Amino acid sequence: MRELQKELNNNSDTGFYSYIERDYIKSYYQKRKRKRIFISAGVIGILTLLWNSYAIYTWINPIYYSITGKTLPVIHKALDVQGKKHREIAEYLQSLKPGGDIHDKNLNYAIMNLNEVLQKQTDTSGYFADIAGYSEDVKQSILMVESITPPAEMREYHGMMLERLALCKDIFDEILRISNMNNENDINNCIQEIKSLINRYNETGKHSTQEMINVFESVNMRYEFENGKIKYWWNR
């Protein structure tokens, strides 16, 4: 018995293979203790990195600016990247704005005067000539928008704009169809289709507005609502 105990004592440092730890260890407790120390060290390292970044922004950068009159290069570079992104988005939106405003104005005119045209209370030939011109204008806008490559953040919005323009053209084209109709049922069916297209047009407008807001917030771009429209700012 004494010889067996002596042999066990002599072999106490040799350890054994653990299939859980996938290593040759002396005990589970010792291995796990080392792992906890390693994890704690990793957390401390991350917290230290975050604190250093915060210190650079709130403490070192103001001192650097007071001496040189410039932003710390690493922060300046980050701001430049953000400013460039804001400019790309703003310039893209500005390229779409003129056409969009005109089409909305023309569409409003077409809808507001359609009832009088149907009752022949106004010059129908002049009205339908205007609508034909509006339809061609939208067609040209579609071709223009299709030729634009939007910023990555605006791709979904870009698709919504193309869909909205297509719906706008469909409305004008449906109105033009009425000019060749004499049957009251055909006219009523066409009017119902126009109403459906207008609803889809308005819904797409709401979704595109929300998408624009989502993009502004994702890139930290300042915006606000003014007179029912979105106003936004960027560094030129």
C-alpha positions as CSV (number, residue, x, y, z in Angstrom):
1,M,0.0,0.0,0.0
2,R,2.9,2.4,0.9
3,E,4.6,1.5,-2.4
4,L,1.4,2.3,-4.4
5,Q,1.0,5.6,-2.6
6,K,4.6,6.5,-3.2
7,E,4.2,5.8,-6.9
8,L,1.1,8.0,-7.2
9,N,2.9,10.8,-5.5
10,N,5.8,10.6,-7.8
11,N,3.4,10.7,-10.8
12,S,1.3,13.6,-9.5
13,D,3.0,16.1,-11.8
14,T,2.7,14.1,-15.0
15,G,-0.9,15.1,-15.7
16,F,-3.3,13.5,-18.2
17,Y,-4.9,14.2,-21.6
18,S,-8.2,16.0,-21.6
19,Y,-10.6,15.5,-24.5
20,I,-12.6,18.5,-23.4
21,E,-9.6,20.9,-23.3
22,R,-7.8,19.1,-26.1
23,D,-4.5,19.3,-24.3
24,Y,-2.3,17.4,-21.8
25,I,-3.0,19.0,-18.5
26,K,-2.4,18.5,-14.8
27,S,-6.0,19.3,-13.7
28,Y,-9.2,20.8,-15.0
29,Y,-9.1,23.4,-12.3
30,Q,-5.7,24.7,-13.3
31,K,-6.5,24.9,-17.0
32,R,-9.8,26.7,-16.4
33,K,-8.2,29.2,-14.1
34,R,-5.7,30.2,-16.8
35,K,-8.5,30.6,-19.3
36,R,-10.4,33.0,-17.0
37,I,-7.3,35.1,-16.6
38,F,-6.8,35.2,-20.4
39,I,-10.4,36.3,-21.0
40,S,-10.2,39.0,-18.3
41,A,-7.0,40.3,-19.9
42,G,-8.8,40.5,-23.2
43,V,-11.7,42.6,-21.8
44,I,-9.2,44.9,-20.1
45,G,-7.4,45.4,-23.4
46,I,-10.6,46.3,-25.2
47,L,-11.6,48.8,-22.4
48,T,-8.1,50.3,-22.5
49,L,-8.4,50.8,-26.3
50,L,-11.8,52.4,-26.0
51,W,-10.5,54.7,-23.2
52,N,-7.5,55.7,-25.3
53,S,-9.7,56.6,-28.3
54,Y,-12.0,58.6,-26.0
55,A,-9.0,60.4,-24.5
56,I,-7.6,61.3,-28.0
57,Y,-10.9,62.9,-28.9
58,T,-11.8,64.7,-25.7
59,W,-8.4,65.6,-24.3
60,I,-5.5,65.3,-26.7
61,N,-7.3,66.8,-29.7
62,P,-8.3,70.1,-28.0
63,I,-4.7,70.6,-26.9
64,Y,-3.4,69.8,-30.4
65,Y,-5.9,72.2,-31.9
66,S,-5.0,75.1,-29.4
67,I,-1.4,74.8,-30.5
68,T,-1.6,74.2,-34.2
69,G,-5.1,75.5,-35.1
70,K,-5.8,72.2,-36.8
71,T,-7.7,69.0,-35.9
72,L,-5.6,66.0,-34.9
73,P,-4.8,64.2,-38.2
74,V,-6.5,60.9,-37.3
75,I,-9.7,62.8,-36.3
76,H,-9.5,65.1,-39.3
77,K,-9.3,62.2,-41.6
78,A,-12.4,60.6,-40.1
79,L,-14.2,63.9,-40.4
80,D,-13.1,64.3,-44.1
81,V,-14.4,60.8,-44.9
82,Q,-17.8,61.7,-43.3
83,G,-17.9,65.1,-45.0
84,K,-17.1,63.5,-48.4
85,K,-20.0,61.1,-47.9
86,H,-22.4,63.9,-47.0
87,R,-21.4,65.8,-50.2
88,E,-21.9,62.8,-52.4
89,I,-25.4,62.2,-51.0
90,A,-26.3,65.9,-51.2
91,E,-25.0,66.3,-54.7
92,Y,-26.9,63.2,-55.8
93,L,-30.2,64.5,-54.3
94,Q,-29.6,68.0,-55.9
95,S,-29.3,66.4,-59.3
96,L,-32.7,64.8,-58.9
97,K,-34.5,67.8,-57.3
98,P,-35.4,70.1,-60.3
99,G,-37.1,67.4,-62.3
100,G,-39.0,66.0,-59.3
101,D,-40.5,69.4,-58.4
102,I,-41.6,70.1,-62.0
103,H,-43.2,66.6,-62.4
104,D,-45.1,67.0,-59.1
105,K,-46.4,70.4,-60.2
106,N,-47.5,69.1,-63.6
107,L,-49.2,66.1,-62.1
108,N,-51.1,68.3,-59.7
109,Y,-52.3,70.4,-62.7
110,A,-53.3,67.3,-64.6
111,I,-55.4,65.9,-61.8
112,M,-57.0,69.1,-60.6
113,N,-58.2,69.9,-64.1
114,L,-59.2,66.5,-65.3
115,N,-62.8,66.7,-64.0
116,E,-63.4,69.9,-65.9
117,V,-62.0,68.4,-69.0
118,L,-64.3,65.4,-68.7
119,Q,-67.3,67.7,-68.4
120,K,-65.9,69.7,-71.3
121,Q,-65.9,72.9,-69.3
122,T,-62.4,73.8,-70.5
123,D,-60.2,73.6,-73.6
124,T,-59.7,69.8,-73.9
125,S,-57.3,70.0,-76.8
126,G,-54.9,72.3,-75.0
127,Y,-55.1,70.2,-71.8
128,F,-54.3,66.9,-73.6
129,A,-51.4,68.6,-75.5
130,D,-50.0,69.7,-72.1
131,I,-50.3,66.1,-70.7
132,A,-48.5,64.7,-73.8
133,G,-45.7,67.1,-73.2
134,Y,-45.6,66.2,-69.5
135,S,-45.4,62.5,-70.3
136,E,-42.4,63.2,-72.6
137,D,-40.7,65.2,-69.9
138,V,-41.0,62.4,-67.4
139,K,-39.6,59.9,-70.0
140,Q,-36.5,62.1,-70.4
141,S,-36.2,62.3,-66.6
142,I,-36.3,58.5,-66.4
143,L,-33.5,58.2,-68.9
144,M,-31.5,60.9,-67.0
145,V,-31.9,59.1,-63.6
146,E,-31.0,55.8,-65.1
147,S,-27.7,57.3,-66.3
148,I,-26.8,58.4,-62.7
149,T,-24.8,56.1,-60.4
150,P,-26.0,56.8,-56.9
151,P,-23.8,56.6,-53.7
152,A,-24.0,53.1,-52.2
153,E,-26.2,54.4,-49.4
154,M,-28.8,55.8,-51.9
155,R,-29.2,52.7,-54.1
156,E,-32.6,51.7,-52.6
157,Y,-33.8,55.3,-52.8
158,H,-32.6,55.5,-56.4
159,G,-34.8,52.5,-57.3
160,M,-37.8,54.2,-55.5
161,M,-37.2,57.3,-57.6
162,L,-37.3,55.4,-60.8
163,E,-40.4,53.6,-59.7
164,R,-42.1,56.9,-58.8
165,L,-41.2,58.5,-62.2
166,A,-42.6,55.4,-64.0
167,L,-45.8,55.8,-62.1
168,C,-46.0,59.5,-62.9
169,K,-45.6,58.7,-66.6
170,D,-48.3,56.0,-66.4
171,I,-50.7,58.5,-64.9
172,F,-50.1,61.0,-67.7
173,D,-50.5,58.2,-70.3
174,E,-53.8,57.0,-68.8
175,I,-55.1,60.5,-68.9
176,L,-54.1,60.7,-72.6
177,R,-56.0,57.5,-73.3
178,I,-59.2,59.3,-72.2
179,S,-58.8,61.7,-75.1
180,N,-59.6,58.9,-77.5
181,M,-62.6,57.5,-75.6
182,N,-66.3,58.0,-76.1
183,N,-67.7,55.1,-74.2
184,E,-68.6,56.2,-70.6
185,N,-67.7,52.8,-69.1
186,D,-64.3,52.9,-70.7
187,I,-63.7,56.3,-69.3
188,N,-64.8,55.3,-65.8
189,N,-62.5,52.3,-65.9
190,C,-59.7,54.5,-67.0
191,I,-60.4,56.9,-64.1
192,Q,-60.3,54.0,-61.6
193,E,-56.9,53.0,-63.0
194,I,-55.7,56.6,-62.6
195,K,-56.8,56.7,-59.0
196,S,-55.0,53.4,-58.3
197,L,-51.8,54.8,-59.9
198,I,-52.1,58.0,-57.9
199,N,-52.4,56.0,-54.6
200,R,-49.3,54.0,-55.6
201,Y,-47.4,57.2,-56.5
202,N,-48.2,58.7,-53.1
203,E,-47.2,55.6,-51.2
204,T,-43.9,55.4,-53.1
205,G,-43.3,59.1,-52.1
206,K,-43.8,58.3,-48.4
207,H,-41.5,55.3,-48.6
208,S,-38.8,57.2,-50.4
209,T,-39.0,60.0,-47.9
210,Q,-38.5,57.5,-45.0
211,E,-35.6,55.9,-46.9
212,M,-34.0,59.3,-47.3
213,I,-34.3,59.9,-43.5
214,N,-32.8,56.4,-42.8
215,V,-29.8,57.3,-45.0
216,F,-29.3,60.7,-43.3
217,E,-29.4,59.0,-39.9
218,S,-27.1,56.2,-40.9
219,V,-24.4,58.7,-42.0
220,N,-25.1,61.2,-39.2
221,M,-26.2,63.9,-41.7
222,R,-28.2,66.8,-40.3
223,Y,-31.8,67.3,-41.5
224,E,-35.2,68.6,-40.5
225,F,-38.7,69.0,-41.9
226,E,-39.7,72.4,-43.3
227,N,-43.1,73.1,-44.9
228,G,-43.7,69.4,-45.4
229,K,-40.3,68.8,-47.1
230,I,-37.0,67.6,-45.8
231,K,-34.2,70.2,-45.5
232,Y,-30.6,69.0,-45.0
233,W,-27.1,70.3,-44.6
234,W,-23.7,69.4,-45.7
235,N,-20.2,70.9,-46.1
236,R,-19.7,72.2,-49.6
